[in-house]
Amino acid sequence: MSCCHNERGIAHSTSHCCCCTSGFHRNFLTKEEEKEMLEDYLEQLKKEQQGVQERLSQL
């Protein structure tokens, strides 16, 4: 099984499973991981909003 972390080391599978080579599996995010994940999500939403606004202005 391949590791389920993104380039920042945050688990990105829907179960948030850590499949590290140590054999230790955890099924939760730390507060720091959750915060970073939410900040990334917010940035994505802002970019999507900008794209929608640009598209609306073209119509």
C-alpha positions in Angstrom: 0.0 0.0 0.0 1.3 3.4 -0.8 1.5 6.3 1.6 -1.6 8.4 1.8 0.1 11.7 2.5 0.3 14.8 0.3 3.5 16.8 -0.3 3.1 18.5 3.1 2.8 15.2 5.0 -0.9 15.5 5.6 -3.1 12.4 5.1 -5.5 13.1 2.2 -7.5 9.9 2.1 -11.1 10.1 3.1 -10.4 8.1 6.2 -7.3 10.2 7.1 -5.3 7.0 7.6 -1.6 7.2 8.2 0.1 4.3 6.6 3.7 5.0 7.5 6.4 2.4 7.2 6.6 2.1 11.0 3.4 0.0 10.8 1.6 2.5 13.1 -1.7 3.5 11.8 -3.7 6.5 13.1 -7.1 7.5 12.0 -7.3 11.1 13.1 -5.7 14.4 12.4 -3.8 16.5 14.8 -5.1 20.1 15.4 -2.2 21.4 13.3 -3.0 19.0 10.4 -6.7 19.9 10.5 -5.9 23.6 10.6 -3.5 23.3 7.6 -6.0 21.2 5.7 -8.8 23.7 6.4 -6.6 26.6 5.4 -5.7 24.8 2.1 -9.4 24.2 1.5 -10.2 27.9 2.1 -7.6 28.9 -0.4 -9.1 26.5 -3.0 -12.6 27.9 -2.3 -11.3 31.5 -2.8 -9.8 30.5 -6.1 -12.9 28.8 -7.2 -15.0 31.8 -6.2 -12.7 34.1 -8.2 -13.1 31.8 -11.2 -16.9 31.8 -11.0 -16.9 35.6 -10.7 -14.7 35.9 -13.8 -17.0 33.5 -15.7 -20.1 35.5 -14.6 -18.5 38.7 -15.8 -18.0 37.1 -19.2 -21.6 36.2 -19.6 
